[in-house]
Amino acid sequence: MIAREVLAVKSRLGLDHLDLTCLPADFHFHPDRIAPAMDAAIAEARSEGYSDIFVGYADCGTGGMLDRVCEKHGVARIAGPHCFAFYQGLSAFDAIGDGDMTTFYMTDFLCRQFDAFFIRPLGLDRHPELAKDYFGHYETLVYLAQTEDAALEEVARDAASMLGLRYEKRLTGYGDLEPALRDAAGPS
Protein backbone atom coordinates (compact mmCIF):
# COMPACT_ATOMS: atom_id res chain seq x y z
CA MET A 1 0.00 0.00 0.00
CA ILE A 2 2.99 2.34 0.21
CA ALA A 3 5.09 1.14 -2.74
CA ARG A 4 4.50 4.27 -4.85
CA GLU A 5 5.40 6.43 -1.87
CA VAL A 6 8.54 4.43 -1.09
CA LEU A 7 9.63 4.77 -4.71
CA ALA A 8 8.97 8.54 -4.62
CA VAL A 9 11.04 8.94 -1.45
CA LYS A 10 13.75 6.69 -2.88
CA SER A 11 13.94 8.88 -5.99
CA ARG A 12 13.81 12.17 -4.06
CA LEU A 13 16.63 11.11 -1.74
CA GLY A 14 18.72 9.45 -4.45
CA LEU A 15 18.62 6.07 -2.73
CA ASP A 16 19.36 4.13 -5.90
CA HIS A 17 21.02 1.34 -3.91
CA LEU A 18 17.68 0.35 -2.33
CA ASP A 19 15.60 -2.48 -3.73
CA LEU A 20 11.90 -2.78 -2.99
CA THR A 21 9.96 -6.00 -2.52
CA CYS A 22 6.22 -5.80 -1.93
CA LEU A 23 3.65 -8.01 -0.30
CA PRO A 24 0.10 -7.91 -1.65
CA ALA A 25 -1.75 -4.77 -0.57
CA ASP A 26 -4.88 -6.74 0.24
CA PHE A 27 -3.06 -8.35 3.17
CA HIS A 28 -4.37 -5.30 5.05
CA PHE A 29 -7.77 -7.02 4.86
CA HIS A 30 -6.13 -10.08 6.44
CA PRO A 31 -3.45 -8.82 8.85
CA ASP A 32 -2.87 -12.37 10.06
CA ARG A 33 -1.16 -13.00 6.69
CA ILE A 34 1.35 -10.16 7.00
CA ALA A 35 3.77 -11.67 9.54
CA PRO A 36 4.06 -15.13 7.90
CA ALA A 37 4.50 -13.56 4.47
CA MET A 38 7.10 -11.14 5.83
CA ASP A 39 8.91 -14.03 7.52
CA ALA A 40 9.14 -15.82 4.16
CA ALA A 41 10.11 -12.64 2.29
CA ILE A 42 12.93 -11.86 4.71
CA ALA A 43 14.20 -15.45 4.54
CA GLU A 44 14.13 -15.30 0.74
CA ALA A 45 15.95 -11.96 0.69
CA ARG A 46 18.62 -13.36 3.00
CA SER A 47 19.02 -16.38 0.71
CA GLU A 48 19.54 -13.97 -2.19
CA GLY A 49 22.36 -12.27 -0.31
CA TYR A 50 20.62 -9.25 1.21
CA SER A 51 22.07 -8.47 4.61
CA ASP A 52 20.50 -5.05 5.30
CA ILE A 53 16.72 -5.29 5.32
CA PHE A 54 14.19 -2.72 6.46
CA VAL A 55 10.49 -3.55 6.76
CA GLY A 56 8.24 -0.82 5.39
CA TYR A 57 5.22 -2.02 7.33
CA ALA A 58 3.93 -0.49 10.50
CA ASP A 59 2.17 -3.01 12.77
CA CYS A 60 -0.87 -2.85 10.45
CA GLY A 61 -3.11 -4.90 12.70
CA THR A 62 -0.73 -7.81 13.28
CA GLY A 63 -1.01 -7.44 17.04
CA GLY A 64 2.76 -7.54 17.48
CA MET A 65 3.30 -10.59 15.28
CA LEU A 66 5.26 -8.52 12.75
CA ASP A 67 7.56 -7.31 15.52
CA ARG A 68 8.29 -10.92 16.48
CA VAL A 69 9.23 -11.70 12.87
CA CYS A 70 11.48 -8.64 12.75
CA GLU A 71 13.13 -9.65 16.03
CA LYS A 72 13.63 -13.20 14.76
CA HIS A 73 15.52 -11.90 11.72
CA GLY A 74 17.22 -8.94 13.40
CA VAL A 75 15.61 -6.37 11.12
CA ALA A 76 13.91 -3.07 11.88
CA ARG A 77 10.55 -1.82 10.63
CA ILE A 78 9.02 1.60 10.31
CA ALA A 79 7.67 2.72 13.66
CA GLY A 80 3.98 3.05 14.34
CA PRO A 81 0.71 1.18 14.51
CA HIS A 82 -0.22 1.87 10.84
CA CYS A 83 0.56 4.12 7.89
CA PHE A 84 -2.05 6.65 9.03
CA ALA A 85 0.20 7.30 12.02
CA PHE A 86 3.54 7.50 10.23
CA TYR A 87 2.16 9.63 7.38
CA GLN A 88 1.01 12.21 9.94
CA GLY A 89 4.21 11.75 11.91
CA LEU A 90 4.05 9.72 15.10
CA SER A 91 4.31 12.75 17.36
CA ALA A 92 1.41 14.49 15.54
CA PHE A 93 -0.60 11.26 15.59
CA ASP A 94 0.01 10.84 19.33
CA ALA A 95 -0.97 14.47 19.94
CA ILE A 96 -4.31 13.91 18.20
CA GLY A 97 -4.91 10.90 20.43
CA ASP A 98 -8.53 9.97 20.83
CA GLY A 99 -9.59 13.05 18.84
CA ASP A 100 -9.59 10.89 15.70
CA MET A 101 -11.35 7.92 17.30
CA THR A 102 -14.34 8.26 14.93
CA THR A 103 -12.21 9.06 11.87
CA PHE A 104 -12.09 7.07 8.67
CA TYR A 105 -8.70 7.74 7.08
CA MET A 106 -7.86 7.75 3.40
CA THR A 107 -4.44 8.09 1.80
CA ASP A 108 -3.41 8.68 -1.80
CA PHE A 109 -3.30 4.90 -2.27
CA LEU A 110 -6.78 4.41 -0.81
CA CYS A 111 -8.15 7.18 -3.02
CA ARG A 112 -6.65 5.48 -6.08
CA GLN A 113 -8.06 2.14 -4.98
CA PHE A 114 -11.33 3.20 -3.34
CA ASP A 115 -13.49 1.11 -5.65
CA ALA A 116 -11.22 -1.94 -5.45
CA PHE A 117 -10.66 -1.78 -1.69
CA PHE A 118 -14.02 -0.58 -0.40
CA ILE A 119 -16.86 -0.28 -2.88
CA ARG A 120 -16.68 -3.69 -4.56
CA PRO A 121 -15.42 -5.86 -1.66
CA LEU A 122 -18.05 -4.44 0.68
CA GLY A 123 -20.77 -4.77 -1.95
CA LEU A 124 -21.54 -1.05 -1.88
CA ASP A 125 -21.77 -1.02 -5.68
CA ARG A 126 -24.75 -3.38 -5.41
CA HIS A 127 -26.08 -2.35 -2.01
CA PRO A 128 -25.18 1.27 -1.23
CA GLU A 129 -27.54 1.18 1.73
CA LEU A 130 -24.92 -0.92 3.54
CA ALA A 131 -22.68 2.15 3.87
CA LYS A 132 -24.47 3.11 7.08
CA ASP A 133 -23.84 -0.37 8.51
CA TYR A 134 -20.13 -0.30 7.64
CA PHE A 135 -19.37 3.35 8.33
CA GLY A 136 -22.14 4.42 10.71
CA HIS A 137 -19.83 4.93 13.70
CA TYR A 138 -17.46 7.21 11.81
CA GLU A 139 -18.03 10.95 11.90
CA THR A 140 -15.25 12.32 9.72
CA LEU A 141 -13.29 11.21 6.69
CA VAL A 142 -9.75 12.57 6.91
CA TYR A 143 -7.77 12.49 3.70
CA LEU A 144 -4.08 12.22 4.60
CA ALA A 145 -2.68 13.53 1.32
CA GLN A 146 0.83 12.55 0.38
CA THR A 147 0.64 14.72 -2.74
CA GLU A 148 -1.39 17.63 -4.03
CA ASP A 149 -3.61 15.88 -6.57
CA ALA A 150 -7.01 17.35 -7.37
CA ALA A 151 -8.33 14.07 -8.78
CA LEU A 152 -7.45 12.17 -5.59
CA GLU A 153 -8.94 14.89 -3.44
CA GLU A 154 -12.14 14.67 -5.46
CA VAL A 155 -12.30 10.93 -4.74
CA ALA A 156 -11.87 11.60 -1.02
CA ARG A 157 -14.53 14.33 -1.02
CA ASP A 158 -16.95 12.11 -2.96
CA ALA A 159 -16.27 9.22 -0.56
CA ALA A 160 -17.04 11.45 2.43
CA SER A 161 -20.27 12.57 0.79
CA MET A 162 -21.29 9.04 -0.14
CA LEU A 163 -20.58 7.83 3.41
CA GLY A 164 -22.29 10.81 5.03
CA LEU A 165 -19.11 11.96 6.79
CA ARG A 166 -17.58 15.38 7.38
CA TYR A 167 -14.54 15.90 5.19
CA GLU A 168 -11.10 17.07 6.25
CA LYS A 169 -7.84 17.11 4.33
CA ARG A 170 -4.42 17.00 5.98
CA LEU A 171 -1.49 17.45 3.63
CA THR A 172 1.03 15.16 5.34
CA GLY A 173 3.44 14.43 2.55
CA TYR A 174 5.36 11.28 3.41
CA GLY A 175 5.53 12.05 7.12
CA ASP A 176 7.93 9.79 9.01
CA LEU A 177 8.41 7.54 5.96
CA GLU A 178 11.10 9.79 4.48
CA PRO A 179 13.37 10.00 7.54
CA ALA A 180 12.81 6.30 8.27
CA LEU A 181 13.98 5.30 4.79
CA ARG A 182 16.89 7.74 4.88
CA ASP A 183 18.04 6.36 8.23
CA ALA A 184 17.53 2.74 7.18
CA ALA A 185 19.34 3.23 3.87
CA GLY A 186 22.57 4.42 5.42
CA PRO A 187 25.32 5.53 3.08
CA SER A 188 24.95 4.55 -0.57
MIBA-582628 format. One record per residue (C-alpha): residue number from 0; chain; x, y, z. Coordinates in nm, 2 decimals, always signed. Layout:
% MIBA-582628
+-----+------+--------+--------+--------+
: pos : unit :     c1 :     c2 :     c3 :
+-----+------+--------+--------+--------+
: NUM :    A :      X :      Y :      Z :
...
+-----+------+--------+--------+--------+
END
This chain:
% MIBA-582628
+-----+------+--------+--------+--------+
: pos : unit :     c1 :     c2 :     c3 :
+-----+------+--------+--------+--------+
:   0 :    A :  +0.00 :  +0.00 :  +0.00 :
:   1 :    A :  +0.30 :  +0.23 :  +0.02 :
:   2 :    A :  +0.51 :  +0.11 :  -0.27 :
:   3 :    A :  +0.45 :  +0.43 :  -0.48 :
:   4 :    A :  +0.54 :  +0.64 :  -0.19 :
:   5 :    A :  +0.85 :  +0.44 :  -0.11 :
:   6 :    A :  +0.96 :  +0.48 :  -0.47 :
:   7 :    A :  +0.90 :  +0.85 :  -0.46 :
:   8 :    A :  +1.10 :  +0.89 :  -0.15 :
:   9 :    A :  +1.38 :  +0.67 :  -0.29 :
:  10 :    A :  +1.39 :  +0.89 :  -0.60 :
:  11 :    A :  +1.38 :  +1.22 :  -0.41 :
:  12 :    A :  +1.66 :  +1.11 :  -0.17 :
:  13 :    A :  +1.87 :  +0.94 :  -0.45 :
:  14 :    A :  +1.86 :  +0.61 :  -0.27 :
:  15 :    A :  +1.94 :  +0.41 :  -0.59 :
:  16 :    A :  +2.10 :  +0.13 :  -0.39 :
:  17 :    A :  +1.77 :  +0.04 :  -0.23 :
:  18 :    A :  +1.56 :  -0.25 :  -0.37 :
:  19 :    A :  +1.19 :  -0.28 :  -0.30 :
:  20 :    A :  +1.00 :  -0.60 :  -0.25 :
:  21 :    A :  +0.62 :  -0.58 :  -0.19 :
:  22 :    A :  +0.37 :  -0.80 :  -0.03 :
:  23 :    A :  +0.01 :  -0.79 :  -0.16 :
:  24 :    A :  -0.17 :  -0.48 :  -0.06 :
:  25 :    A :  -0.49 :  -0.67 :  +0.02 :
:  26 :    A :  -0.31 :  -0.84 :  +0.32 :
:  27 :    A :  -0.44 :  -0.53 :  +0.50 :
:  28 :    A :  -0.78 :  -0.70 :  +0.49 :
:  29 :    A :  -0.61 :  -1.01 :  +0.64 :
:  30 :    A :  -0.35 :  -0.88 :  +0.89 :
:  31 :    A :  -0.29 :  -1.24 :  +1.01 :
:  32 :    A :  -0.12 :  -1.30 :  +0.67 :
:  33 :    A :  +0.13 :  -1.02 :  +0.70 :
:  34 :    A :  +0.38 :  -1.17 :  +0.95 :
:  35 :    A :  +0.41 :  -1.51 :  +0.79 :
:  36 :    A :  +0.45 :  -1.36 :  +0.45 :
:  37 :    A :  +0.71 :  -1.11 :  +0.58 :
:  38 :    A :  +0.89 :  -1.40 :  +0.75 :
:  39 :    A :  +0.91 :  -1.58 :  +0.42 :
:  40 :    A :  +1.01 :  -1.26 :  +0.23 :
:  41 :    A :  +1.29 :  -1.19 :  +0.47 :
:  42 :    A :  +1.42 :  -1.55 :  +0.45 :
:  43 :    A :  +1.41 :  -1.53 :  +0.07 :
:  44 :    A :  +1.60 :  -1.20 :  +0.07 :
:  45 :    A :  +1.86 :  -1.34 :  +0.30 :
:  46 :    A :  +1.90 :  -1.64 :  +0.07 :
:  47 :    A :  +1.95 :  -1.40 :  -0.22 :
:  48 :    A :  +2.24 :  -1.23 :  -0.03 :
:  49 :    A :  +2.06 :  -0.92 :  +0.12 :
:  50 :    A :  +2.21 :  -0.85 :  +0.46 :
:  51 :    A :  +2.05 :  -0.50 :  +0.53 :
:  52 :    A :  +1.67 :  -0.53 :  +0.53 :
:  53 :    A :  +1.42 :  -0.27 :  +0.65 :
:  54 :    A :  +1.05 :  -0.36 :  +0.68 :
:  55 :    A :  +0.82 :  -0.08 :  +0.54 :
:  56 :    A :  +0.52 :  -0.20 :  +0.73 :
:  57 :    A :  +0.39 :  -0.05 :  +1.05 :
:  58 :    A :  +0.22 :  -0.30 :  +1.28 :
:  59 :    A :  -0.09 :  -0.28 :  +1.04 :
:  60 :    A :  -0.31 :  -0.49 :  +1.27 :
:  61 :    A :  -0.07 :  -0.78 :  +1.33 :
:  62 :    A :  -0.10 :  -0.74 :  +1.70 :
:  63 :    A :  +0.28 :  -0.75 :  +1.75 :
:  64 :    A :  +0.33 :  -1.06 :  +1.53 :
:  65 :    A :  +0.53 :  -0.85 :  +1.28 :
:  66 :    A :  +0.76 :  -0.73 :  +1.55 :
:  67 :    A :  +0.83 :  -1.09 :  +1.65 :
:  68 :    A :  +0.92 :  -1.17 :  +1.29 :
:  69 :    A :  +1.15 :  -0.86 :  +1.27 :
:  70 :    A :  +1.31 :  -0.96 :  +1.60 :
:  71 :    A :  +1.36 :  -1.32 :  +1.48 :
:  72 :    A :  +1.55 :  -1.19 :  +1.17 :
:  73 :    A :  +1.72 :  -0.89 :  +1.34 :
:  74 :    A :  +1.56 :  -0.64 :  +1.11 :
:  75 :    A :  +1.39 :  -0.31 :  +1.19 :
:  76 :    A :  +1.05 :  -0.18 :  +1.06 :
:  77 :    A :  +0.90 :  +0.16 :  +1.03 :
:  78 :    A :  +0.77 :  +0.27 :  +1.37 :
:  79 :    A :  +0.40 :  +0.30 :  +1.43 :
:  80 :    A :  +0.07 :  +0.12 :  +1.45 :
:  81 :    A :  -0.02 :  +0.19 :  +1.08 :
:  82 :    A :  +0.06 :  +0.41 :  +0.79 :
:  83 :    A :  -0.21 :  +0.66 :  +0.90 :
:  84 :    A :  +0.02 :  +0.73 :  +1.20 :
:  85 :    A :  +0.35 :  +0.75 :  +1.02 :
:  86 :    A :  +0.22 :  +0.96 :  +0.74 :
:  87 :    A :  +0.10 :  +1.22 :  +0.99 :
:  88 :    A :  +0.42 :  +1.17 :  +1.19 :
:  89 :    A :  +0.40 :  +0.97 :  +1.51 :
:  90 :    A :  +0.43 :  +1.28 :  +1.74 :
:  91 :    A :  +0.14 :  +1.45 :  +1.55 :
:  92 :    A :  -0.06 :  +1.13 :  +1.56 :
:  93 :    A :  +0.00 :  +1.08 :  +1.93 :
:  94 :    A :  -0.10 :  +1.45 :  +1.99 :
:  95 :    A :  -0.43 :  +1.39 :  +1.82 :
:  96 :    A :  -0.49 :  +1.09 :  +2.04 :
:  97 :    A :  -0.85 :  +1.00 :  +2.08 :
:  98 :    A :  -0.96 :  +1.30 :  +1.88 :
:  99 :    A :  -0.96 :  +1.09 :  +1.57 :
: 100 :    A :  -1.13 :  +0.79 :  +1.73 :
: 101 :    A :  -1.43 :  +0.83 :  +1.49 :
: 102 :    A :  -1.22 :  +0.91 :  +1.19 :
: 103 :    A :  -1.21 :  +0.71 :  +0.87 :
: 104 :    A :  -0.87 :  +0.77 :  +0.71 :
: 105 :    A :  -0.79 :  +0.78 :  +0.34 :
: 106 :    A :  -0.44 :  +0.81 :  +0.18 :
: 107 :    A :  -0.34 :  +0.87 :  -0.18 :
: 108 :    A :  -0.33 :  +0.49 :  -0.23 :
: 109 :    A :  -0.68 :  +0.44 :  -0.08 :
: 110 :    A :  -0.82 :  +0.72 :  -0.30 :
: 111 :    A :  -0.67 :  +0.55 :  -0.61 :
: 112 :    A :  -0.81 :  +0.21 :  -0.50 :
: 113 :    A :  -1.13 :  +0.32 :  -0.33 :
: 114 :    A :  -1.35 :  +0.11 :  -0.56 :
: 115 :    A :  -1.12 :  -0.19 :  -0.54 :
: 116 :    A :  -1.07 :  -0.18 :  -0.17 :
: 117 :    A :  -1.40 :  -0.06 :  -0.04 :
: 118 :    A :  -1.69 :  -0.03 :  -0.29 :
: 119 :    A :  -1.67 :  -0.37 :  -0.46 :
: 120 :    A :  -1.54 :  -0.59 :  -0.17 :
: 121 :    A :  -1.81 :  -0.44 :  +0.07 :
: 122 :    A :  -2.08 :  -0.48 :  -0.20 :
: 123 :    A :  -2.15 :  -0.11 :  -0.19 :
: 124 :    A :  -2.18 :  -0.10 :  -0.57 :
: 125 :    A :  -2.47 :  -0.34 :  -0.54 :
: 126 :    A :  -2.61 :  -0.23 :  -0.20 :
: 127 :    A :  -2.52 :  +0.13 :  -0.12 :
: 128 :    A :  -2.75 :  +0.12 :  +0.17 :
: 129 :    A :  -2.49 :  -0.09 :  +0.35 :
: 130 :    A :  -2.27 :  +0.22 :  +0.39 :
: 131 :    A :  -2.45 :  +0.31 :  +0.71 :
: 132 :    A :  -2.38 :  -0.04 :  +0.85 :
: 133 :    A :  -2.01 :  -0.03 :  +0.76 :
: 134 :    A :  -1.94 :  +0.34 :  +0.83 :
: 135 :    A :  -2.21 :  +0.44 :  +1.07 :
: 136 :    A :  -1.98 :  +0.49 :  +1.37 :
: 137 :    A :  -1.75 :  +0.72 :  +1.18 :
: 138 :    A :  -1.80 :  +1.10 :  +1.19 :
: 139 :    A :  -1.52 :  +1.23 :  +0.97 :
: 140 :    A :  -1.33 :  +1.12 :  +0.67 :
: 141 :    A :  -0.97 :  +1.26 :  +0.69 :
: 142 :    A :  -0.78 :  +1.25 :  +0.37 :
: 143 :    A :  -0.41 :  +1.22 :  +0.46 :
: 144 :    A :  -0.27 :  +1.35 :  +0.13 :
: 145 :    A :  +0.08 :  +1.25 :  +0.04 :
: 146 :    A :  +0.06 :  +1.47 :  -0.27 :
: 147 :    A :  -0.14 :  +1.76 :  -0.40 :
: 148 :    A :  -0.36 :  +1.59 :  -0.66 :
: 149 :    A :  -0.70 :  +1.74 :  -0.74 :
: 150 :    A :  -0.83 :  +1.41 :  -0.88 :
: 151 :    A :  -0.75 :  +1.22 :  -0.56 :
: 152 :    A :  -0.89 :  +1.49 :  -0.34 :
: 153 :    A :  -1.21 :  +1.47 :  -0.55 :
: 154 :    A :  -1.23 :  +1.09 :  -0.47 :
: 155 :    A :  -1.19 :  +1.16 :  -0.10 :
: 156 :    A :  -1.45 :  +1.43 :  -0.10 :
: 157 :    A :  -1.69 :  +1.21 :  -0.30 :
: 158 :    A :  -1.63 :  +0.92 :  -0.06 :
: 159 :    A :  -1.70 :  +1.15 :  +0.24 :
: 160 :    A :  -2.03 :  +1.26 :  +0.08 :
: 161 :    A :  -2.13 :  +0.90 :  -0.01 :
: 162 :    A :  -2.06 :  +0.78 :  +0.34 :
: 163 :    A :  -2.23 :  +1.08 :  +0.50 :
: 164 :    A :  -1.91 :  +1.20 :  +0.68 :
: 165 :    A :  -1.76 :  +1.54 :  +0.74 :
: 166 :    A :  -1.45 :  +1.59 :  +0.52 :
: 167 :    A :  -1.11 :  +1.71 :  +0.63 :
: 168 :    A :  -0.78 :  +1.71 :  +0.43 :
: 169 :    A :  -0.44 :  +1.70 :  +0.60 :
: 170 :    A :  -0.15 :  +1.74 :  +0.36 :
: 171 :    A :  +0.10 :  +1.52 :  +0.53 :
: 172 :    A :  +0.34 :  +1.44 :  +0.25 :
: 173 :    A :  +0.54 :  +1.13 :  +0.34 :
: 174 :    A :  +0.55 :  +1.20 :  +0.71 :
: 175 :    A :  +0.79 :  +0.98 :  +0.90 :
: 176 :    A :  +0.84 :  +0.75 :  +0.60 :
: 177 :    A :  +1.11 :  +0.98 :  +0.45 :
: 178 :    A :  +1.34 :  +1.00 :  +0.75 :
: 179 :    A :  +1.28 :  +0.63 :  +0.83 :
: 180 :    A :  +1.40 :  +0.53 :  +0.48 :
: 181 :    A :  +1.69 :  +0.77 :  +0.49 :
: 182 :    A :  +1.80 :  +0.64 :  +0.82 :
: 183 :    A :  +1.75 :  +0.27 :  +0.72 :
: 184 :    A :  +1.93 :  +0.32 :  +0.39 :
: 185 :    A :  +2.26 :  +0.44 :  +0.54 :
: 186 :    A :  +2.53 :  +0.55 :  +0.31 :
: 187 :    A :  +2.50 :  +0.45 :  -0.06 :
+-----+------+--------+--------+--------+
END
